[in-house]
Amino acid sequence: MESKRLNKAISETGFCSRREADRLIEAGKVKVNGETAGLGVQVTPSDTIEVEGKRITKEVKDVYLAFHKPIGITCTTDTAIKGNIIDYINYPERIFPIGRLDKPSEGLIFMTNDGDIVNKILRSQNNHEKEYIVSVNRKITQAFIRQMSNGVPILDTVTQKCKVEKLDDYTFKIILTQGLNRQIRRMCSHLGYEVLRLKRVRIMNIKLGNLKKGEYRHFTPKELDEINRLVAGSSKTMEA
């Protein structure tokens, strides 16, 4: 777990400023896990902090964000990886992505601190739609649209039937309910096409809309209610 200086951890609870926290620590009024702490001590979210005998905590609310991931950002919580999504967003609470969007792709991805909703959404059998706009290097034929729609053999399986619509000679829209690794790129490659641009514009009921690259917004109450309705019958775990 990520650690931080004790004075910062105290100030983030809203108890007092960092400077005041330092004074309290110097005065021996702060304990971590029952032991008097000194200046510069590092703590993690699992540690118990007490100030003058009173345990202090921060009530963290559930966070649900729609983020427009730019090309080049990696969807990982490993902050040792350059260009990781966590450092890029720099959100004040610990959050993580729901699913993935590969590094060369852009568009909508959800970020949250709610593990239950992550598991529900990620279960492929729950048939939650994801919509993409894709540009390719060759003219799109009706045969291409038909083959993409009916299923393409990749990764030792055949992709599920999906909705595909030609937008212009080099651009199509595709709606998937699967989440195979680099699925669209692999499907196109199998049919002799190279993906030049891939942008996710919708997940379930939430659209990317006018959200600019690198920006995020919180779900609206209406959006969150609808997502909870859509995943109400979803199992949280593979065992369930």
Secondary structure, DSSP 8 states (H G I E B T S, - for coil): ---EEHHHHHHHTTSS-HHHHHHHHHTT-EEETTEE--TT-EE-TTS-EEETTEE--------EEEEEE-TT-B--S-TTSTTBHHHHH--SS--EEES---TT-EEEEEEES-HHHHHHHH-GGG---EEEEEEESS---HHHHHHHHH--EETTEE----EEEEEETTEEEEEES---TTHHHHHHHHTT--EEEEEEEEETTEE-TT--TT-EEE--HHHHHHHHHHTTT--SSS--
